[in-house]
Amino acid sequence: MTLTREDLRDALAPMQADLAALKAKVDTWPDLSFLQTAAQRQQTDAASLRDDMRVLTAIVMRLDGSHSVLLDELRATHANRAPD
């Protein structure tokens, strides 16, 4: 049994289609400069979020300190005003 060109072409057609689909996927993958830019953007965003967390933590700690002082003042006032 000998294979003709047409037989080979018919046998290789599915493989050629698979290769074409794979090539299309490879051509659409992002390049390294895009990935580098995206990574730098994520690092910048993370640093910004870290700075925001520091500021918000300082605000909460200040409010907590103010609340403690206010609670102490309220207790002192209550102790002063309470009948003996």
MOPAC internal coordinates of N, CA, C and O (Angstrom, degrees):
PM7 1SCF
backbone

  N    0.0000 0     0.00 0     0.00 0    0    0    0
  C    1.4561 1     0.00 0     0.00 0    1    0    0
  C    1.5202 1   108.28 1     0.00 0    2    1    0
  O    1.2310 1   121.67 1   -55.67 1    3    2    1
  N    1.2830 1   114.40 1   124.33 1    3    2    1
  C    1.4554 1   119.94 1   178.41 1    5    3    2
  C    1.5219 1   109.00 1  -111.96 1    6    5    3
  O    1.2310 1   121.94 1   -35.65 1    7    6    5
  N    1.3037 1   113.90 1   144.35 1    7    6    5
  C    1.4629 1   119.68 1   179.22 1    9    7    6
  C    1.5195 1   109.67 1   -93.60 1   10    9    7
  O    1.2310 1   121.67 1   -44.89 1   11   10    9
  N    1.2685 1   114.41 1   135.11 1   11   10    9
  C    1.4583 1   119.02 1   176.65 1   13   11   10
  C    1.5213 1   109.39 1   -92.51 1   14   13   11
  O    1.2310 1   121.35 1    -9.85 1   15   14   13
  N    1.2918 1   115.03 1   170.15 1   15   14   13
  C    1.4675 1   119.02 1   177.64 1   17   15   14
  C    1.5235 1   111.34 1   -60.06 1   18   17   15
  O    1.2310 1   120.61 1   140.93 1   19   18   17
  N    1.2708 1   116.44 1   -39.07 1   19   18   17
  C    1.4689 1   120.59 1  -179.56 1   21   19   18
  C    1.5308 1   110.56 1   -64.76 1   22   21   19
  O    1.2310 1   120.69 1   140.03 1   23   22   21
  N    1.3239 1   116.28 1   -39.97 1   23   22   21
  C    1.4630 1   120.05 1   177.90 1   25   23   22
  C    1.5336 1   110.44 1   -63.21 1   26   25   23
  O    1.2310 1   120.92 1   135.69 1   27   26   25
  N    1.3224 1   115.84 1   -44.31 1   27   26   25
  C    1.4677 1   119.89 1   178.24 1   29   27   26
  C    1.5280 1   111.07 1   -64.35 1   30   29   27
  O    1.2310 1   120.53 1   137.58 1   31   30   29
  N    1.3052 1   116.60 1   -42.42 1   31   30   29
  C    1.4584 1   120.77 1   179.30 1   33   31   30
  C    1.5270 1   110.06 1   -61.63 1   34   33   31
  O    1.2310 1   120.31 1   136.62 1   35   34   33
  N    1.3236 1   117.01 1   -43.38 1   35   34   33
  C    1.4634 1   121.15 1   178.63 1   37   35   34
  C    1.5242 1   111.52 1   -65.22 1   38   37   35
  O    1.2310 1   120.76 1   142.88 1   39   38   37
  N    1.3315 1   116.15 1   -37.12 1   39   38   37
  C    1.4671 1   119.95 1  -179.52 1   41   39   38
  C    1.5292 1   111.33 1   -72.19 1   42   41   39
  O    1.2310 1   120.71 1   146.67 1   43   42   41
  N    1.3220 1   116.24 1   -33.33 1   43   42   41
  C    1.4684 1   119.99 1  -177.82 1   45   43   42
  C    1.5254 1   113.61 1   -86.61 1   46   45   43
  O    1.2310 1   119.52 1   166.98 1   47   46   45
  N    1.2990 1   118.52 1   -13.02 1   47   46   45
  C    1.4647 1   121.95 1  -176.76 1   49   47   46
  C    1.5365 1   112.57 1   -57.42 1   50   49   47
  O    1.2310 1   118.99 1   132.95 1   51   50   49
  N    1.3505 1   119.53 1   -47.05 1   51   50   49
  C    1.4738 1   118.14 1   178.76 1   53   51   50
  C    1.5411 1   112.57 1   -62.44 1   54   53   51
  O    1.2310 1   120.56 1   142.84 1   55   54   53
  N    1.3323 1   116.53 1   -37.16 1   55   54   53
  C    1.4662 1   119.50 1   179.05 1   57   55   54
  C    1.5232 1   110.69 1   -67.06 1   58   57   55
  O    1.2310 1   120.57 1   141.43 1   59   58   57
  N    1.3231 1   116.52 1   -38.57 1   59   58   57
  C    1.4582 1   119.54 1   178.56 1   61   59   58
  C    1.5343 1   110.51 1   -64.84 1   62   61   59
  O    1.2310 1   120.68 1   141.75 1   63   62   61
  N    1.3197 1   116.31 1   -38.25 1   63   62   61
  C    1.4650 1   119.99 1   177.80 1   65   63   62
  C    1.5264 1   110.63 1   -65.08 1   66   65   63
  O    1.2310 1   120.67 1   137.74 1   67   66   65
  N    1.3383 1   116.32 1   -42.26 1   67   66   65
  C    1.4665 1   120.08 1   177.53 1   69   67   66
  C    1.5291 1   111.20 1   -62.89 1   70   69   67
  O    1.2310 1   120.29 1   138.45 1   71   70   69
  N    1.3233 1   117.06 1   -41.55 1   71   70   69
  C    1.4619 1   121.12 1   178.62 1   73   71   70
  C    1.5253 1   111.21 1   -65.14 1   74   73   71
  O    1.2310 1   120.45 1   141.31 1   75   74   73
  N    1.3062 1   116.74 1   -38.69 1   75   74   73
  C    1.4677 1   120.20 1   178.99 1   77   75   74
  C    1.5275 1   110.43 1   -65.32 1   78   77   75
  O    1.2310 1   120.69 1   139.07 1   79   78   77
  N    1.3302 1   116.29 1   -40.93 1   79   78   77
  C    1.4678 1   120.02 1   178.03 1   81   79   78
  C    1.5214 1   110.74 1   -65.08 1   82   81   79
  O    1.2310 1   120.54 1   139.37 1   83   82   81
  N    1.3277 1   116.58 1   -40.63 1   83   82   81
  C    1.4626 1   120.49 1   178.70 1   85   83   82
  C    1.5255 1   111.05 1   -66.07 1   86   85   83
  O    1.2310 1   120.17 1   139.39 1   87   86   85
  N    1.3147 1   117.28 1   -40.61 1   87   86   85
  C    1.4597 1   121.30 1   178.68 1   89   87   86
  C    1.5283 1   110.30 1   -63.40 1   90   89   87
  O    1.2310 1   120.21 1   140.07 1   91   90   89
  N    1.3244 1   117.21 1   -39.93 1   91   90   89
  C    1.4661 1   120.57 1   178.32 1   93   91   90
  C    1.5270 1   110.30 1   -62.20 1   94   93   91
  O    1.2310 1   120.02 1   141.19 1   95   94   93
  N    1.3347 1   117.56 1   -38.81 1   95   94   93
  C    1.4677 1   120.63 1   178.14 1   97   95   94
  C    1.5190 1   111.19 1   -66.66 1   98   97   95
  O    1.2310 1   120.45 1   136.28 1   99   98   97
  N    1.3117 1   116.74 1   -43.72 1   99   98   97
  C    1.4648 1   121.28 1  -179.17 1  101   99   98
  C    1.5202 1   110.30 1   -64.05 1  102  101   99
  O    1.2310 1   120.11 1   141.13 1  103  102  101
  N    1.3148 1   117.40 1   -38.87 1  103  102  101
  C    1.4615 1   121.02 1  -179.54 1  105  103  102
  C    1.5245 1   112.28 1   -68.03 1  106  105  103
  O    1.2310 1   119.86 1   156.83 1  107  106  105
  N    1.3207 1   117.87 1   -23.17 1  107  106  105
  C    1.4633 1   120.23 1  -178.99 1  109  107  106
  C    1.5234 1   112.68 1   -94.64 1  110  109  107
  O    1.2310 1   119.07 1   176.69 1  111  110  109
  N    1.3185 1   119.37 1    -3.31 1  111  110  109
  C    1.4587 1   120.63 1   177.51 1  113  111  110
  C    1.5230 1   109.42 1   -66.39 1  114  113  111
  O    1.2310 1   119.94 1   -34.76 1  115  114  113
  N    1.3410 1   117.72 1   145.24 1  115  114  113
  C    1.4690 1   119.49 1  -179.64 1  117  115  114
  C    1.5254 1   110.93 1   -68.22 1  118  117  115
  O    1.2310 1   121.19 1   -30.79 1  119  118  117
  N    1.3137 1   115.34 1   149.21 1  119  118  117
  C    1.4568 1   119.00 1   178.71 1  121  119  118
  C    1.5296 1   109.77 1   -85.42 1  122  121  119
  O    1.2310 1   120.71 1    -8.10 1  123  122  121
  N    1.3133 1   116.25 1   171.90 1  123  122  121
  C    1.4664 1   120.82 1  -174.34 1  125  123  122
  C    1.5190 1   112.81 1   -67.35 1  126  125  123
  O    1.2310 1   119.71 1   146.66 1  127  126  125
  N    1.3180 1   118.15 1   -33.34 1  127  126  125
  C    1.4662 1   119.07 1   179.34 1  129  127  126
  C    1.5231 1   110.80 1   -66.25 1  130  129  127
  O    1.2310 1   120.14 1   142.41 1  131  130  129
  N    1.3382 1   117.35 1   -37.59 1  131  130  129
  C    1.4618 1   120.37 1   175.96 1  133  131  130
  C    1.5241 1   110.51 1   -63.42 1  134  133  131
  O    1.2310 1   120.49 1   135.61 1  135  134  133
  N    1.3259 1   116.66 1   -44.39 1  135  134  133
  C    1.4611 1   120.31 1   179.73 1  137  135  134
  C    1.5225 1   111.20 1   -64.94 1  138  137  135
  O    1.2310 1   119.94 1   142.04 1  139  138  137
  N    1.3246 1   117.72 1   -37.96 1  139  138  137
  C    1.4589 1   121.19 1   178.50 1  141  139  138
  C    1.5242 1   110.31 1   -64.75 1  142  141  139
  O    1.2310 1   120.00 1   136.45 1  143  142  141
  N    1.3157 1   117.60 1   -43.55 1  143  142  141
  C    1.4598 1   121.85 1   178.80 1  145  143  142
  C    1.5299 1   110.72 1   -62.85 1  146  145  143
  O    1.2310 1   120.84 1   137.55 1  147  146  145
  N    1.3171 1   116.00 1   -42.45 1  147  146  145
  C    1.4667 1   119.86 1   179.27 1  149  147  146
  C    1.5250 1   110.89 1   -64.75 1  150  149  147
  O    1.2310 1   120.03 1   139.27 1  151  150  149
  N    1.3215 1   117.55 1   -40.73 1  151  150  149
  C    1.4689 1   121.00 1   178.98 1  153  151  150
  C    1.5229 1   110.63 1   -65.57 1  154  153  151
  O    1.2310 1   119.83 1   138.96 1  155  154  153
  N    1.3272 1   117.92 1   -41.04 1  155  154  153
  C    1.4628 1   120.65 1   177.97 1  157  155  154
  C    1.5181 1   110.86 1   -64.24 1  158  157  155
  O    1.2310 1   120.28 1   140.40 1  159  158  157
  N    1.3309 1   117.07 1   -39.60 1  159  158  157
  C    1.4649 1   121.01 1   178.34 1  161  159  158
  C    1.5254 1   110.34 1   -63.21 1  162  161  159
  O    1.2310 1   120.30 1   138.68 1  163  162  161
  N    1.3314 1   117.03 1   -41.32 1  163  162  161
  C    1.4605 1   120.20 1   178.79 1  165  163  162
  C    1.5239 1   111.16 1   -65.75 1  166  165  163
  O    1.2310 1   120.16 1   141.22 1  167  166  165
  N    1.3215 1   117.30 1   -38.78 1  167  166  165
  C    1.4625 1   119.98 1   178.00 1  169  167  166
  C    1.5197 1   110.84 1   -65.36 1  170  169  167
  O    1.2310 1   120.31 1   139.61 1  171  170  169
  N    1.3288 1   117.02 1   -40.39 1  171  170  169
  C    1.4637 1   120.94 1   177.90 1  173  171  170
  C    1.5294 1   110.42 1   -64.68 1  174  173  171
  O    1.2310 1   120.58 1   136.56 1  175  174  173
  N    1.3229 1   116.50 1   -43.44 1  175  174  173
  C    1.4688 1   120.30 1   178.22 1  177  175  174
  C    1.5233 1   111.35 1   -62.50 1  178  177  175
  O    1.2310 1   120.33 1   138.77 1  179  178  177
  N    1.3215 1   116.98 1   -41.23 1  179  178  177
  C    1.4701 1   120.55 1   179.41 1  181  179  178
  C    1.5242 1   110.51 1   -64.79 1  182  181  179
  O    1.2310 1   120.19 1   139.28 1  183  182  181
  N    1.3267 1   117.25 1   -40.72 1  183  182  181
  C    1.4665 1   120.21 1   178.21 1  185  183  182
  C    1.5187 1   110.66 1   -64.96 1  186  185  183
  O    1.2310 1   120.33 1   140.29 1  187  186  185
  N    1.3133 1   116.97 1   -39.71 1  187  186  185
  C    1.4670 1   120.73 1   178.42 1  189  187  186
  C    1.5262 1   110.75 1   -64.55 1  190  189  187
  O    1.2310 1   120.55 1   137.04 1  191  190  189
  N    1.3310 1   116.55 1   -42.96 1  191  190  189
  C    1.4698 1   119.84 1   177.76 1  193  191  190
  C    1.5261 1   111.44 1   -64.32 1  194  193  191
  O    1.2310 1   120.45 1   143.25 1  195  194  193
  N    1.3368 1   116.75 1   -36.75 1  195  194  193
  C    1.4640 1   120.98 1   178.14 1  197  195  194
  C    1.5313 1   109.92 1   -63.94 1  198  197  195
  O    1.2310 1   120.38 1   137.33 1  199  198  197
  N    1.3379 1   116.87 1   -42.67 1  199  198  197
  C    1.4647 1   120.48 1   177.62 1  201  199  198
  C    1.5317 1   110.84 1   -63.89 1  202  201  199
  O    1.2310 1   120.56 1   137.50 1  203  202  201
  N    1.3218 1   116.54 1   -42.50 1  203  202  201
  C    1.4690 1   120.22 1   177.59 1  205  203  202
  C    1.5218 1   111.03 1   -60.53 1  206  205  203
  O    1.2310 1   120.34 1   139.27 1  207  206  205
  N    1.3287 1   116.96 1   -40.73 1  207  206  205
  C    1.4644 1   120.40 1   178.79 1  209  207  206
  C    1.5254 1   111.54 1   -63.42 1  210  209  207
  O    1.2310 1   120.31 1   140.30 1  211  210  209
  N    1.3256 1   117.02 1   -39.70 1  211  210  209
  C    1.4635 1   120.06 1   178.03 1  213  211  210
  C    1.5240 1   110.53 1   -61.69 1  214  213  211
  O    1.2310 1   120.42 1   134.65 1  215  214  213
  N    1.3272 1   116.81 1   -45.35 1  215  214  213
  C    1.4609 1   120.79 1  -179.42 1  217  215  214
  C    1.5274 1   110.31 1   -64.01 1  218  217  215
  O    1.2310 1   120.46 1   133.62 1  219  218  217
  N    1.3299 1   116.73 1   -46.38 1  219  218  217
  C    1.4660 1   119.77 1  -178.60 1  221  219  218
  C    1.5296 1   111.40 1   -65.86 1  222  221  219
  O    1.2310 1   120.15 1   143.35 1  223  222  221
  N    1.3130 1   117.31 1   -36.65 1  223  222  221
  C    1.4665 1   120.27 1   177.00 1  225  223  222
  C    1.5192 1   110.18 1   -64.70 1  226  225  223
  O    1.2310 1   119.75 1   138.82 1  227  226  225
  N    1.3233 1   118.07 1   -41.18 1  227  226  225
  C    1.4667 1   121.00 1   177.64 1  229  227  226
  C    1.5260 1   110.61 1   -63.14 1  230  229  227
  O    1.2310 1   119.98 1   139.28 1  231  230  229
  N    1.3246 1   117.65 1   -40.72 1  231  230  229
  C    1.4718 1   121.03 1   178.13 1  233  231  230
  C    1.5226 1   110.47 1   -62.57 1  234  233  231
  O    1.2310 1   120.20 1   134.32 1  235  234  233
  N    1.3231 1   117.22 1   -45.68 1  235  234  233
  C    1.4679 1   121.08 1  -179.50 1  237  235  234
  C    1.5236 1   110.54 1   -63.86 1  238  237  235
  O    1.2310 1   120.43 1   138.33 1  239  238  237
  N    1.3330 1   116.78 1   -41.67 1  239  238  237
  C    1.4668 1   118.93 1   179.39 1  241  239  238
  C    1.5266 1   110.99 1   -65.18 1  242  241  239
  O    1.2310 1   120.38 1   142.58 1  243  242  241
  N    1.3284 1   116.88 1   -37.42 1  243  242  241
  C    1.4693 1   120.01 1   177.55 1  245  243  242
  C    1.5253 1   110.62 1   -65.93 1  246  245  243
  O    1.2310 1   120.45 1   136.92 1  247  246  245
  N    1.3326 1   116.74 1   -43.08 1  247  246  245
  C    1.4585 1   120.02 1   177.75 1  249  247  246
  C    1.5236 1   111.24 1   -63.89 1  250  249  247
  O    1.2310 1   120.44 1   141.37 1  251  250  249
  N    1.3222 1   116.76 1   -38.63 1  251  250  249
  C    1.4614 1   120.68 1   178.46 1  253  251  250
  C    1.5241 1   110.04 1   -63.44 1  254  253  251
  O    1.2310 1   120.40 1   137.88 1  255  254  253
  N    1.3413 1   116.84 1   -42.12 1  255  254  253
  C    1.4672 1   120.47 1   177.64 1  257  255  254
  C    1.5231 1   111.41 1   -64.43 1  258  257  255
  O    1.2310 1   120.66 1   138.68 1  259  258  257
  N    1.3312 1   116.34 1   -41.32 1  259  258  257
  C    1.4676 1   120.18 1   177.89 1  261  259  258
  C    1.5216 1   110.72 1   -63.89 1  262  261  259
  O    1.2310 1   120.92 1   140.34 1  263  262  261
  N    1.3200 1   115.84 1   -39.66 1  263  262  261
  C    1.4672 1   120.34 1   179.29 1  265  263  262
  C    1.5267 1   110.48 1   -63.91 1  266  265  263
  O    1.2310 1   120.61 1   138.61 1  267  266  265
  N    1.3283 1   116.45 1   -41.39 1  267  266  265
  C    1.4709 1   120.33 1   179.50 1  269  267  266
  C    1.5227 1   110.63 1   -63.87 1  270  269  267
  O    1.2310 1   120.71 1   136.42 1  271  270  269
  N    1.3306 1   116.25 1   -43.58 1  271  270  269
  C    1.4711 1   120.16 1   179.10 1  273  271  270
  C    1.5243 1   110.04 1   -63.66 1  274  273  271
  O    1.2310 1   120.23 1   135.95 1  275  274  273
  N    1.3118 1   117.17 1   -44.05 1  275  274  273
  C    1.4622 1   121.40 1   179.47 1  277  275  274
  C    1.5254 1   110.93 1   -62.33 1  278  277  275
  O    1.2310 1   120.34 1   139.77 1  279  278  277
  N    1.3213 1   116.95 1   -40.23 1  279  278  277
  C    1.4598 1   120.73 1   178.20 1  281  279  278
  C    1.5263 1   111.04 1   -64.89 1  282  281  279
  O    1.2310 1   119.96 1   139.57 1  283  282  281
  N    1.3329 1   117.68 1   -40.43 1  283  282  281
  C    1.4648 1   121.23 1   176.72 1  285  283  282
  C    1.5249 1   110.85 1   -63.37 1  286  285  283
  O    1.2310 1   120.31 1   137.59 1  287  286  285
  N    1.3356 1   117.02 1   -42.41 1  287  286  285
  C    1.4634 1   120.51 1   178.16 1  289  287  286
  C    1.5224 1   111.13 1   -63.31 1  290  289  287
  O    1.2310 1   120.68 1   139.42 1  291  290  289
  N    1.3085 1   116.30 1   -40.58 1  291  290  289
  C    1.4646 1   120.47 1   179.21 1  293  291  290
  C    1.5266 1   110.85 1   -64.19 1  294  293  291
  O    1.2310 1   120.05 1   138.36 1  295  294  293
  N    1.3088 1   117.51 1   -41.64 1  295  294  293
  C    1.4689 1   120.88 1   177.59 1  297  295  294
  C    1.5281 1   110.96 1   -64.69 1  298  297  295
  O    1.2310 1   120.92 1   138.26 1  299  298  297
  N    1.3368 1   115.84 1   -41.74 1  299  298  297
  C    1.4746 1   119.25 1   179.64 1  301  299  298
  C    1.5177 1   110.11 1   -64.77 1  302  301  299
  O    1.2310 1   120.11 1   137.31 1  303  302  301
  N    1.3248 1   117.39 1   -42.69 1  303  302  301
  C    1.4693 1   120.89 1   178.90 1  305  303  302
  C    1.5152 1   110.17 1   -63.99 1  306  305  303
  O    1.2310 1   120.32 1   138.12 1  307  306  305
  N    1.3143 1   116.99 1   -41.88 1  307  306  305
  C    1.4564 1   120.75 1   179.51 1  309  307  306
  C    1.5411 1   110.00 1   -64.27 1  310  309  307
  O    1.2310 1   120.44 1   138.20 1  311  310  309
  N    1.3357 1   116.75 1   -41.80 1  311  310  309
  C    1.4699 1   120.11 1   178.60 1  313  311  310
  C    1.5225 1   110.00 1   -64.55 1  314  313  311
  O    1.2310 1   119.32 1   143.74 1  315  314  313
  N    1.3275 1   118.90 1   -36.26 1  315  314  313
  C    1.4509 1   123.08 1   178.82 1  317  315  314
  C    1.5145 1   111.63 1   -67.83 1  318  317  315
  O    1.2310 1   120.43 1   139.68 1  319  318  317
  N    1.3017 1   116.79 1   -40.32 1  319  318  317
  C    1.4571 1   122.31 1  -174.18 1  321  319  318
  C    1.5281 1   113.13 1   -85.91 1  322  321  319
  O    1.2310 1   120.58 1   163.48 1  323  322  321
  N    1.2921 1   116.49 1   -16.52 1  323  322  321
  C    1.4696 1   119.92 1  -177.74 1  325  323  322
  C    1.5217 1   109.81 1   -68.42 1  326  325  323
  O    1.2310 1   120.84 1   -41.03 1  327  326  325
  N    1.3238 1   116.00 1   138.97 1  327  326  325
  C    1.4823 1   118.85 1   178.13 1  329  327  326
  C    1.5310 1   110.91 1   -68.24 1  330  329  327
  O    1.2310 1   121.24 1   -34.66 1  331  330  329
  N    1.2980 1   115.22 1   145.34 1  331  330  329
  C    1.4719 1   120.73 1   179.71 1  333  331  330
  C    1.4926 1   112.47 1   -76.75 1  334  333  331
  O    1.2310 1   120.10 1   180.00 1  335  334  333

